[in-house]
Amino acid sequence: MKQTLSYAACALAASLLLVACKDAPAPPSGGAKVAGAPVSISAIEAEVSGFTLGSSISARTVYVFFDAQCPHCAALWGAAKPLRSQAKFIWVPVAVMNKTSEMQGATLLGSKNPVASMDEHEASLSAGKGGIAVGTDIEANREVVRKNTAVMNRFGFASIPTIVAQHAQTGAMVTQEGSLPTPLLAKLLGLAPPSN
């Protein structure tokens, strides 16, 4: 009986951790969040720090709030890579899942090559090895991750990954909480679907 209760408690704790991390089956119509402050791309641009996947001179910018411990964020990382020639994806680390989230996010920010470090991190997570080793000089970047998390929370986003961008064709702001496969991500952002 005691062991059954222990298993039930562990299962409940694991499910609560993943509540904030989700996969989305289809893109929504976009628009601002109901809860929290009105979503502002200019505020996000001014207040968060992240690293870039794609061309740094691209006119199209996509902000992705992600947690280094989130498996759905890892799926979105893979889905965004085929679209990096069409947009610059700014990956903004936040800490919502556990203490390791903040430290690994800070390590990624401080990396000399964050994209290569993120690839290494995601490969390690997929292999069940927990992600990249935490860096030694990360205190300043831990504060950046805390600030990024506060900005995400201020806008009322409830899960990760969270995408904020302007639609490439209409200019309308789109937001998405949860991961999408590449074709649906392209559709959400108004980008051309990748050719096979």
PyRosetta script that sets phi, psi and omega in degrees:
from pyrosetta import init, pose_from_sequence

init()
pose = pose_from_sequence("MKQTLSYAACALAASLLLVACKDAPAPPSGGAKVAGAPVSISAIEAEVSGFTLGSSISARTVYVFFDAQCPHCAALWGAAKPLRSQAKFIWVPVAVMNKTSEMQGATLLGSKNPVASMDEHEASLSAGKGGIAVGTDIEANREVVRKNTAVMNRFGFASIPTIVAQHAQTGAMVTQEGSLPTPLLAKLLGLAPPSN")
pose.set_psi(1, -46.7)
pose.set_omega(1, -179.7)
pose.set_phi(2, -62.1)
pose.set_psi(2, -39.9)
pose.set_omega(2, -180.0)
pose.set_phi(3, -67.7)
pose.set_psi(3, -38.9)
pose.set_omega(3, 177.8)
pose.set_phi(4, -62.1)
pose.set_psi(4, -42.9)
pose.set_omega(4, 177.7)
pose.set_phi(5, -64.0)
pose.set_psi(5, -38.3)
pose.set_omega(5, 178.2)
pose.set_phi(6, -63.1)
pose.set_psi(6, -44.5)
pose.set_omega(6, 177.2)
pose.set_phi(7, -62.4)
pose.set_psi(7, -41.6)
pose.set_omega(7, 179.6)
pose.set_phi(8, -63.9)
pose.set_psi(8, -41.3)
pose.set_omega(8, 178.6)
pose.set_phi(9, -64.5)
pose.set_psi(9, -40.9)
pose.set_omega(9, 178.1)
pose.set_phi(10, -64.6)
pose.set_psi(10, -42.8)
pose.set_omega(10, 179.9)
pose.set_phi(11, -64.3)
pose.set_psi(11, -40.4)
pose.set_omega(11, 178.2)
pose.set_phi(12, -63.9)
pose.set_psi(12, -43.8)
pose.set_omega(12, 179.7)
pose.set_phi(13, -62.5)
pose.set_psi(13, -42.8)
pose.set_omega(13, 179.6)
pose.set_phi(14, -64.7)
pose.set_psi(14, -40.2)
pose.set_omega(14, -179.4)
pose.set_phi(15, -68.5)
pose.set_psi(15, -34.4)
pose.set_omega(15, 177.8)
pose.set_phi(16, -66.7)
pose.set_psi(16, -36.7)
pose.set_omega(16, 177.2)
pose.set_phi(17, -63.3)
pose.set_psi(17, -37.0)
pose.set_omega(17, -177.1)
pose.set_phi(18, -85.5)
pose.set_psi(18, -6.6)
pose.set_omega(18, 178.3)
pose.set_phi(19, -58.4)
pose.set_psi(19, -40.1)
pose.set_omega(19, -178.3)
pose.set_phi(20, -78.3)
pose.set_psi(20, -10.9)
pose.set_omega(20, -177.2)
pose.set_phi(21, -113.1)
pose.set_psi(21, 118.7)
pose.set_omega(21, -175.3)
pose.set_phi(22, -142.8)
pose.set_psi(22, 161.5)
pose.set_omega(22, 175.9)
pose.set_phi(23, -109.2)
pose.set_psi(23, 140.2)
pose.set_omega(23, -178.7)
pose.set_phi(24, -110.5)
pose.set_psi(24, 135.0)
pose.set_omega(24, -178.4)
pose.set_phi(25, -75.4)
pose.set_psi(25, -28.4)
pose.set_omega(25, -177.7)
pose.set_phi(26, -155.5)
pose.set_psi(26, 150.9)
pose.set_omega(26, -179.5)
pose.set_phi(27, -73.1)
pose.set_psi(27, 143.2)
pose.set_omega(27, 176.2)
pose.set_phi(28, -81.2)
pose.set_psi(28, -178.9)
pose.set_omega(28, -179.6)
pose.set_phi(29, -74.6)
pose.set_psi(29, -11.5)
pose.set_omega(29, 178.9)
pose.set_phi(30, 94.6)
pose.set_psi(30, -172.5)
pose.set_omega(30, 178.0)
pose.set_phi(31, 109.2)
pose.set_psi(31, 179.3)
pose.set_omega(31, -174.9)
pose.set_phi(32, -80.8)
pose.set_psi(32, 158.0)
pose.set_omega(32, 177.7)
pose.set_phi(33, -74.2)
pose.set_psi(33, 151.4)
pose.set_omega(33, 177.6)
pose.set_phi(34, -79.0)
pose.set_psi(34, -46.8)
pose.set_omega(34, -178.0)
pose.set_phi(35, -86.1)
pose.set_psi(35, 152.9)
pose.set_omega(35, 176.6)
pose.set_phi(36, 82.5)
pose.set_psi(36, -174.2)
pose.set_omega(36, 178.9)
pose.set_phi(37, -69.3)
pose.set_psi(37, 154.0)
pose.set_omega(37, 176.3)
pose.set_phi(38, -59.5)
pose.set_psi(38, 136.2)
pose.set_omega(38, -179.0)
pose.set_phi(39, -68.5)
pose.set_psi(39, 132.4)
pose.set_omega(39, -178.4)
pose.set_phi(40, -133.5)
pose.set_psi(40, 117.1)
pose.set_omega(40, 178.2)
pose.set_phi(41, -64.6)
pose.set_psi(41, -38.0)
pose.set_omega(41, 179.8)
pose.set_phi(42, -64.9)
pose.set_psi(42, -36.4)
pose.set_omega(42, 176.9)
pose.set_phi(43, -67.9)
pose.set_psi(43, -41.9)
pose.set_omega(43, 178.1)
pose.set_phi(44, -60.9)
pose.set_psi(44, -47.6)
pose.set_omega(44, -179.4)
pose.set_phi(45, -58.3)
pose.set_psi(45, -39.7)
pose.set_omega(45, -176.9)
pose.set_phi(46, -78.8)
pose.set_psi(46, -27.6)
pose.set_omega(46, -168.2)
pose.set_phi(47, -108.6)
pose.set_psi(47, -18.9)
pose.set_omega(47, -176.8)
pose.set_phi(48, -104.9)
pose.set_psi(48, 162.3)
pose.set_omega(48, 175.1)
pose.set_phi(49, -130.2)
pose.set_psi(49, 137.9)
pose.set_omega(49, 179.1)
pose.set_phi(50, -154.9)
pose.set_psi(50, -163.2)
pose.set_omega(50, 176.9)
pose.set_phi(51, -128.3)
pose.set_psi(51, 157.5)
pose.set_omega(51, -169.8)
pose.set_phi(52, -102.3)
pose.set_psi(52, 132.1)
pose.set_omega(52, 167.6)
pose.set_phi(53, -110.3)
pose.set_psi(53, 118.4)
pose.set_omega(53, -177.8)
pose.set_phi(54, 111.3)
pose.set_psi(54, -173.5)
pose.set_omega(54, -176.7)
pose.set_phi(55, -71.8)
pose.set_psi(55, 125.9)
pose.set_omega(55, -179.8)
pose.set_phi(56, -70.4)
pose.set_psi(56, -13.2)
pose.set_omega(56, 179.3)
pose.set_phi(57, -101.5)
pose.set_psi(57, 5.9)
pose.set_omega(57, 179.5)
pose.set_phi(58, -62.8)
pose.set_psi(58, 140.8)
pose.set_omega(58, 177.6)
pose.set_phi(59, -73.4)
pose.set_psi(59, -20.6)
pose.set_omega(59, -178.4)
pose.set_phi(60, -98.3)
pose.set_psi(60, 121.6)
pose.set_omega(60, -180.0)
pose.set_phi(61, -118.2)
pose.set_psi(61, 133.5)
pose.set_omega(61, 178.8)
pose.set_phi(62, -123.1)
pose.set_psi(62, 123.2)
pose.set_omega(62, 177.3)
pose.set_phi(63, -95.5)
pose.set_psi(63, 132.3)
pose.set_omega(63, 178.9)
pose.set_phi(64, -126.0)
pose.set_psi(64, 110.1)
pose.set_omega(64, 171.8)
pose.set_phi(65, -80.3)
pose.set_psi(65, 125.4)
pose.set_omega(65, -177.3)
pose.set_phi(66, -140.7)
pose.set_psi(66, 156.1)
pose.set_omega(66, 175.5)
pose.set_phi(67, -113.0)
pose.set_psi(67, 129.7)
pose.set_omega(67, -176.3)
pose.set_phi(68, -60.2)
pose.set_psi(68, -19.9)
pose.set_omega(68, -179.6)
pose.set_phi(69, -97.4)
pose.set_psi(69, 3.3)
pose.set_omega(69, -174.3)
pose.set_phi(70, -89.7)
pose.set_psi(70, 119.7)
pose.set_omega(70, 179.5)
pose.set_phi(71, -66.8)
pose.set_psi(71, -30.3)
pose.set_omega(71, 179.0)
pose.set_phi(72, -73.5)
pose.set_psi(72, -29.1)
pose.set_omega(72, 174.0)
pose.set_phi(73, -66.0)
pose.set_psi(73, -38.3)
pose.set_omega(73, 176.9)
pose.set_phi(74, -62.8)
pose.set_psi(74, -40.1)
pose.set_omega(74, 178.2)
pose.set_phi(75, -64.3)
pose.set_psi(75, -40.4)
pose.set_omega(75, 179.5)
pose.set_phi(76, -67.9)
pose.set_psi(76, -35.5)
pose.set_omega(76, 175.8)
pose.set_phi(77, -55.5)
pose.set_psi(77, -47.9)
pose.set_omega(77, 178.8)
pose.set_phi(78, -66.3)
pose.set_psi(78, -37.4)
pose.set_omega(78, -179.3)
pose.set_phi(79, -70.0)
pose.set_psi(79, -30.6)
pose.set_omega(79, -177.8)
pose.set_phi(80, -78.0)
pose.set_psi(80, -26.7)
pose.set_omega(80, -174.4)
pose.set_phi(81, -56.7)
pose.set_psi(81, -41.5)
pose.set_omega(81, 178.8)
pose.set_phi(82, -67.6)
pose.set_psi(82, -13.4)
pose.set_omega(82, -178.1)
pose.set_phi(83, -101.2)
pose.set_psi(83, 1.6)
pose.set_omega(83, -173.3)
pose.set_phi(84, -66.5)
pose.set_psi(84, -17.3)
pose.set_omega(84, 176.1)
pose.set_phi(85, -78.5)
pose.set_psi(85, -14.4)
pose.set_omega(85, -177.9)
pose.set_phi(86, -103.6)
pose.set_psi(86, -14.8)
pose.set_omega(86, -176.7)
pose.set_phi(87, -156.5)
pose.set_psi(87, 157.5)
pose.set_omega(87, 172.1)
pose.set_phi(88, -100.8)
pose.set_psi(88, 123.3)
pose.set_omega(88, 179.5)
pose.set_phi(89, -98.6)
pose.set_psi(89, 117.4)
pose.set_omega(89, 175.6)
pose.set_phi(90, -94.7)
pose.set_psi(90, 112.9)
pose.set_omega(90, -178.9)
pose.set_phi(91, -90.9)
pose.set_psi(91, 116.2)
pose.set_omega(91, -173.0)
pose.set_phi(92, -108.6)
pose.set_psi(92, 105.2)
pose.set_omega(92, -178.1)
pose.set_phi(93, -73.2)
pose.set_psi(93, 136.2)
pose.set_omega(93, 175.6)
pose.set_phi(94, -129.7)
pose.set_psi(94, 169.2)
pose.set_omega(94, 179.9)
pose.set_phi(95, -127.5)
pose.set_psi(95, 101.7)
pose.set_omega(95, 177.7)
pose.set_phi(96, -125.9)
pose.set_psi(96, -16.4)
pose.set_omega(96, -173.9)
pose.set_phi(97, -92.4)
pose.set_psi(97, -45.7)
pose.set_omega(97, -179.0)
pose.set_phi(98, -166.3)
pose.set_psi(98, -179.6)
pose.set_omega(98, -178.5)
pose.set_phi(99, -63.9)
pose.set_psi(99, -33.6)
pose.set_omega(99, 179.9)
pose.set_phi(100, -63.6)
pose.set_psi(100, -32.2)
pose.set_omega(100, 179.1)
pose.set_phi(101, -53.6)
pose.set_psi(101, -49.8)
pose.set_omega(101, -178.0)
pose.set_phi(102, -63.6)
pose.set_psi(102, -44.9)
pose.set_omega(102, -176.3)
pose.set_phi(103, -69.7)
pose.set_psi(103, -41.3)
pose.set_omega(103, 177.9)
pose.set_phi(104, -70.2)
pose.set_psi(104, -37.5)
pose.set_omega(104, 175.8)
pose.set_phi(105, -60.2)
pose.set_psi(105, -43.3)
pose.set_omega(105, 178.1)
pose.set_phi(106, -64.5)
pose.set_psi(106, -38.6)
pose.set_omega(106, 178.1)
pose.set_phi(107, -63.9)
pose.set_psi(107, -43.4)
pose.set_omega(107, 177.8)
pose.set_phi(108, -62.1)
pose.set_psi(108, -43.2)
pose.set_omega(108, 178.7)
pose.set_phi(109, -60.7)
pose.set_psi(109, -37.5)
pose.set_omega(109, -176.9)
pose.set_phi(110, -84.5)
pose.set_psi(110, -3.1)
pose.set_omega(110, -178.0)
pose.set_phi(111, -68.4)
pose.set_psi(111, 145.2)
pose.set_omega(111, 175.5)
pose.set_phi(112, -68.4)
pose.set_psi(112, -27.3)
pose.set_omega(112, 177.6)
pose.set_phi(113, -135.7)
pose.set_psi(113, 83.1)
pose.set_omega(113, -175.2)
pose.set_phi(114, -60.4)
pose.set_psi(114, -33.4)
pose.set_omega(114, -179.2)
pose.set_phi(115, -66.4)
pose.set_psi(115, -45.2)
pose.set_omega(115, 177.2)
pose.set_phi(116, -64.1)
pose.set_psi(116, -39.8)
pose.set_omega(116, 178.4)
pose.set_phi(117, -64.5)
pose.set_psi(117, -38.7)
pose.set_omega(117, 178.3)
pose.set_phi(118, -66.5)
pose.set_psi(118, -40.7)
pose.set_omega(118, 176.6)
pose.set_phi(119, -60.0)
pose.set_psi(119, -45.2)
pose.set_omega(119, 178.8)
pose.set_phi(120, -62.4)
pose.set_psi(120, -43.2)
pose.set_omega(120, -179.9)
pose.set_phi(121, -60.9)
pose.set_psi(121, -49.2)
pose.set_omega(121, -177.8)
pose.set_phi(122, -65.4)
pose.set_psi(122, -36.6)
pose.set_omega(122, 176.9)
pose.set_phi(123, -63.6)
pose.set_psi(123, -40.5)
pose.set_omega(123, 178.9)
pose.set_phi(124, -66.1)
pose.set_psi(124, -42.8)
pose.set_omega(124, 178.1)
pose.set_phi(125, -62.2)
pose.set_psi(125, -45.2)
pose.set_omega(125, -179.5)
pose.set_phi(126, -61.2)
pose.set_psi(126, -32.5)
pose.set_omega(126, 179.2)
pose.set_phi(127, -82.8)
pose.set_psi(127, 2.6)
pose.set_omega(127, 179.4)
pose.set_phi(128, 75.6)
pose.set_psi(128, 22.1)
pose.set_omega(128, -177.1)
pose.set_phi(129, -100.6)
pose.set_psi(129, 3.5)
pose.set_omega(129, 171.8)
pose.set_phi(130, 89.2)
pose.set_psi(130, -3.9)
pose.set_omega(130, 178.2)
pose.set_phi(131, 99.1)
pose.set_psi(131, -173.1)
pose.set_omega(131, -176.2)
pose.set_phi(132, -68.7)
pose.set_psi(132, 156.4)
pose.set_omega(132, 175.4)
pose.set_phi(133, -69.5)
pose.set_psi(133, 142.7)
pose.set_omega(133, 180.0)
pose.set_phi(134, -71.6)
pose.set_psi(134, 134.6)
pose.set_omega(134, 179.4)
pose.set_phi(135, -69.4)
pose.set_psi(135, 170.2)
pose.set_omega(135, -176.8)
pose.set_phi(136, -95.4)
pose.set_psi(136, -29.1)
pose.set_omega(136, -176.6)
pose.set_phi(137, -115.0)
pose.set_psi(137, 71.3)
pose.set_omega(137, -171.5)
pose.set_phi(138, -118.3)
pose.set_psi(138, 2.8)
pose.set_omega(138, -171.9)
pose.set_phi(139, -57.2)
pose.set_psi(139, -44.7)
pose.set_omega(139, 180.0)
pose.set_phi(140, -63.1)
pose.set_psi(140, -40.4)
pose.set_omega(140, 179.7)
pose.set_phi(141, -73.7)
pose.set_psi(141, -24.8)
pose.set_omega(141, 173.4)
pose.set_phi(142, -63.1)
pose.set_psi(142, -38.8)
pose.set_omega(142, 177.1)
pose.set_phi(143, -65.0)
pose.set_psi(143, -36.6)
pose.set_omega(143, 177.0)
pose.set_phi(144, -63.2)
pose.set_psi(144, -43.6)
pose.set_omega(144, 178.7)
pose.set_phi(145, -62.3)
pose.set_psi(145, -40.9)
pose.set_omega(145, 177.4)
pose.set_phi(146, -61.7)
pose.set_psi(146, -42.8)
pose.set_omega(146, 179.2)
pose.set_phi(147, -64.8)
pose.set_psi(147, -43.8)
pose.set_omega(147, 176.8)
pose.set_phi(148, -57.9)
pose.set_psi(148, -41.8)
pose.set_omega(148, -179.9)
pose.set_phi(149, -63.9)
pose.set_psi(149, -41.3)
pose.set_omega(149, 178.9)
pose.set_phi(150, -63.4)
pose.set_psi(150, -39.7)
pose.set_omega(150, 178.5)
pose.set_phi(151, -64.7)
pose.set_psi(151, -46.8)
pose.set_omega(151, 178.4)
pose.set_phi(152, -57.9)
pose.set_psi(152, -44.7)
pose.set_omega(152, 179.8)
pose.set_phi(153, -65.9)
pose.set_psi(153, -37.2)
pose.set_omega(153, -179.5)
pose.set_phi(154, -60.2)
pose.set_psi(154, -34.6)
pose.set_omega(154, 179.5)
pose.set_phi(155, -82.6)
pose.set_psi(155, -1.4)
pose.set_omega(155, 174.4)
pose.set_phi(156, 80.3)
pose.set_psi(156, 16.2)
pose.set_omega(156, 176.7)
pose.set_phi(157, -70.3)
pose.set_psi(157, 134.6)
pose.set_omega(157, -173.7)
pose.set_phi(158, -106.5)
pose.set_psi(158, -7.5)
pose.set_omega(158, -178.1)
pose.set_phi(159, -149.3)
pose.set_psi(159, 166.4)
pose.set_omega(159, 179.1)
pose.set_phi(160, -126.1)
pose.set_psi(160, 153.2)
pose.set_omega(160, -6.7)
pose.set_phi(161, -68.9)
pose.set_psi(161, 156.8)
pose.set_omega(161, 173.5)
pose.set_phi(162, -124.6)
pose.set_psi(162, 129.8)
pose.set_omega(162, -179.1)
pose.set_phi(163, -108.3)
pose.set_psi(163, 134.7)
pose.set_omega(163, 174.0)
pose.set_phi(164, -134.0)
pose.set_psi(164, 127.4)
pose.set_omega(164, -178.4)
pose.set_phi(165, -161.4)
pose.set_psi(165, 172.5)
pose.set_omega(165, 168.5)
pose.set_phi(166, -101.1)
pose.set_psi(166, 136.5)
pose.set_omega(166, 178.3)
pose.set_phi(167, -61.5)
pose.set_psi(167, 132.3)
pose.set_omega(167, -174.3)
pose.set_phi(168, -64.0)
pose.set_psi(168, -26.9)
pose.set_omega(168, -176.6)
pose.set_phi(169, -99.6)
pose.set_psi(169, -40.6)
pose.set_omega(169, -175.3)
pose.set_phi(170, -97.8)
pose.set_psi(170, -20.7)
pose.set_omega(170, -176.1)
pose.set_phi(171, 80.2)
pose.set_psi(171, -3.3)
pose.set_omega(171, 179.4)
pose.set_phi(172, -70.4)
pose.set_psi(172, 145.6)
pose.set_omega(172, 176.5)
pose.set_phi(173, -73.1)
pose.set_psi(173, 136.3)
pose.set_omega(173, 175.4)
pose.set_phi(174, -123.5)
pose.set_psi(174, 142.6)
pose.set_omega(174, 173.5)
pose.set_phi(175, -130.4)
pose.set_psi(175, 150.1)
pose.set_omega(175, -179.6)
pose.set_phi(176, -149.3)
pose.set_psi(176, 124.6)
pose.set_omega(176, 173.0)
pose.set_phi(177, -103.8)
pose.set_psi(177, 118.6)
pose.set_omega(177, -177.9)
pose.set_phi(178, 114.9)
pose.set_psi(178, 157.8)
pose.set_omega(178, -178.5)
pose.set_phi(179, -79.8)
pose.set_psi(179, 155.9)
pose.set_omega(179, 175.5)
pose.set_phi(180, -136.1)
pose.set_psi(180, 149.3)
pose.set_omega(180, 171.7)
pose.set_phi(181, -70.7)
pose.set_psi(181, 162.8)
pose.set_omega(181, -173.6)
pose.set_phi(182, -52.2)
pose.set_psi(182, -47.9)
pose.set_omega(182, -178.4)
pose.set_phi(183, -61.4)
pose.set_psi(183, -40.2)
pose.set_omega(183, 179.2)
pose.set_phi(184, -72.9)
pose.set_psi(184, -32.9)
pose.set_omega(184, 175.8)
pose.set_phi(185, -64.6)
pose.set_psi(185, -44.0)
pose.set_omega(185, 177.2)
pose.set_phi(186, -59.5)
pose.set_psi(186, -44.0)
pose.set_omega(186, 179.6)
pose.set_phi(187, -62.8)
pose.set_psi(187, -45.6)
pose.set_omega(187, 179.1)
pose.set_phi(188, -56.6)
pose.set_psi(188, -42.2)
pose.set_omega(188, -174.8)
pose.set_phi(189, -88.6)
pose.set_psi(189, -6.7)
pose.set_omega(189, -178.2)
pose.set_phi(190, 75.2)
pose.set_psi(190, 27.7)
pose.set_omega(190, 180.0)
pose.set_phi(191, -99.7)
pose.set_psi(191, 161.9)
pose.set_omega(191, 177.3)
pose.set_phi(192, -72.1)
pose.set_psi(192, 135.4)
pose.set_omega(192, 177.6)
pose.set_phi(193, -65.3)
pose.set_psi(193, 143.4)
pose.set_omega(193, -179.3)
pose.set_phi(194, -66.7)
pose.set_psi(194, 145.3)
pose.set_omega(194, 176.8)
pose.set_phi(195, -82.3)
pose.set_psi(195, 148.1)
pose.set_omega(195, -177.4)
pose.set_phi(196, -80.9)
pose.dump_pdb("model.pdb")
